[in-house]
């Protein structure tokens, strides 16, 4: 579904942009794995995610809260990655 794919990419790129300081790098890579299956990754040179925070990253209303994230994105609601994950699962990913 093109709308879901667009929303997932928007969420991932928006997060990368929010947490990558000016002058940083954001990379979007996509390649076809099989017929009708595409793999996409978003990489950035942002502030990163601590290993202890990874397990809750895709939870509903879950945010990684520390001084760096609050400075860069104090308004987030913790739904973007959760919604993206649900959309990917709905598409079989």
C-alpha positions as CSV (number, residue, x, y, z in Angstrom):
1,X,0.0,0.0,0.0
2,X,1.7,3.2,-1.2
3,X,0.1,5.4,1.5
4,X,1.5,3.2,4.3
5,X,4.9,3.0,2.8
6,X,5.0,6.8,2.4
7,X,3.9,7.2,6.0
8,X,6.6,4.8,7.3
9,X,9.3,6.5,5.3
10,X,8.1,9.9,6.5
11,X,8.2,8.8,10.1
12,X,11.7,7.2,9.8
13,X,13.1,10.2,8.0
14,X,11.5,12.7,10.3
15,X,13.0,10.9,13.3
16,X,16.4,10.9,11.7
17,X,16.1,14.6,10.9
18,X,15.0,15.5,14.4
19,X,17.9,13.7,16.1
20,X,20.7,14.5,13.7
21,X,22.5,17.7,14.4
22,X,23.0,20.3,11.6
23,X,25.8,19.1,9.3
24,X,25.0,15.4,10.1
25,X,24.2,12.8,7.5
26,X,21.0,10.9,6.8
27,X,21.0,8.0,4.3
28,X,18.0,6.2,2.9
29,X,18.8,2.8,1.2
30,X,16.3,0.6,-0.6
31,X,16.8,-2.6,-2.6
32,X,14.5,-5.3,-4.0
33,X,15.0,-8.6,-2.1
34,X,12.5,-10.6,-4.0
35,X,9.6,-10.0,-6.3
36,X,7.3,-7.6,-4.5
37,X,9.6,-7.4,-1.4
38,X,11.7,-4.4,-0.8
39,X,14.2,-3.8,2.1
40,X,14.5,-0.2,3.3
41,X,16.9,1.3,5.9
42,X,17.4,4.8,7.3
43,X,20.8,5.6,8.8
44,X,21.9,8.8,10.4
45,X,24.8,10.3,12.3
46,X,22.6,11.6,15.0
47,X,22.7,11.2,18.8
48,X,22.1,7.4,18.7
49,X,20.1,5.1,20.9
50,X,21.6,3.5,24.0
51,X,21.3,-0.3,24.0
52,X,19.2,-0.2,27.2
53,X,16.6,1.9,25.3
54,X,16.3,-0.3,22.2
55,X,13.7,-2.8,23.7
56,X,11.1,-0.1,24.3
57,X,11.8,2.0,21.2
58,X,8.7,0.7,19.2
59,X,6.3,0.8,22.1
60,X,3.1,2.8,22.0
61,X,3.7,6.3,23.6
62,X,7.3,5.3,24.2
63,X,10.0,7.9,24.0
64,X,13.7,7.9,24.9
65,X,13.9,10.7,27.3
66,X,17.3,12.2,28.2
67,X,18.7,15.8,28.0
68,X,19.8,15.4,24.4
69,X,16.4,14.1,23.1
70,X,14.5,16.7,25.0
71,X,16.7,19.5,23.6
72,X,16.2,18.2,20.0
73,X,12.6,17.2,20.1
74,X,10.7,18.2,23.3
75,X,7.3,17.8,21.6
76,X,7.3,14.2,20.5
77,X,4.4,11.9,21.5
78,X,6.1,8.5,21.1
79,X,3.8,7.2,18.4
80,X,5.8,7.5,15.2
81,X,7.9,4.4,15.4
82,X,5.0,2.4,16.9
83,X,2.7,3.4,14.0
84,X,5.5,2.6,11.5
85,X,6.0,-0.9,13.0
86,X,2.3,-1.6,12.9
87,X,2.0,-0.5,9.3
88,X,5.0,-2.7,8.3
89,X,3.4,-5.6,10.1
90,X,0.1,-5.0,8.3
91,X,2.0,-5.2,5.0
92,X,3.6,-8.5,5.9
93,X,7.0,-7.0,7.1
